[in-house]
């Protein structure tokens, strides 16, 4: 091969390598290494800011709250808060409830005793006030009326428009809850737990440490005087027999949602599957604490999964 041809080939390869280097540096490098570079710059900036570790953590959380990410679930696309390090989508944001009395002590996810169904029960707490299931009318009392109240204010509102949406991610996340109450002679609705009741609970929480254990126990009985020993069970609402306990249509649920809530699938699950079986590997930690071999009974024999009755706690 003539030397002139070799020189041309060498020049072409050299130019191609230079073009590739420029292209790699301009397009590829930022994609692969920009995250680590920005993280390093962020760390240097934080170190030189003179702020405490707590202040920096607070600012970091605020920045993450402002970021959003989009997740394609196949049947819908979810846009939500971005949380660094999370592979799965975070889920919908749930507004804090400032109008409910019970959660002041029991929290927004109060069900924790029945491990097999506590997630199912706590899901209902997103859109139902505790009083719906835990304070049914006593025998001889008239039936409660039901209305929506806004979580952020505690005020009674009209049926939320989110009830008729076709977006699945809106189901149950209305910024409001259903609560029981009474109607006066003029037809005005009044919540069971009034503002006076909420103020009383607030005062008790502020001053309870001034009371002894006996006095605190008596005050708790006063606060829980309306609460039934046995809460309502699922089939009171999810039923095809007679009228459901909650007047779905009056509360704004469209026919397609009512049919889903009272469908044979839901009713069948509620009525037939009274026992839930937890996989053995989920019980290993608890059994280890009791000194038992996972999957073994007290006598060392194999045993089935733990049974949990589907009752509201």
Secondary structure, 3 states (H helix, E strand, C coil): CCHHHHHHHHHHHHHHHHHHHHHHHHHHHHHHHHHHHHHHHHHHHHHHHCCCHHHHHHHHHHHHHHCEEEEECCCCEEEEECCCCCCCCCCCCCCCCCCCCCHHHHCCCCCCCCCCCHHHHHHHCCCECHHHHHCCCCCCCCCCEEEEEECCCCCEECCCHHHHCCCHHHCCCCCEEEEEEEECCCCCEEECCCHHHHHHHHHHHHHHHHCCHHHHHHHHHHHCCCCCCCCCCHHHCCCCCCCCCCCCCCCCCCHHHHHHHCCHHHHHHHHHCCEEEECHHHHHHHHHHCCCCCCECCCCCECCCEEEECCCC
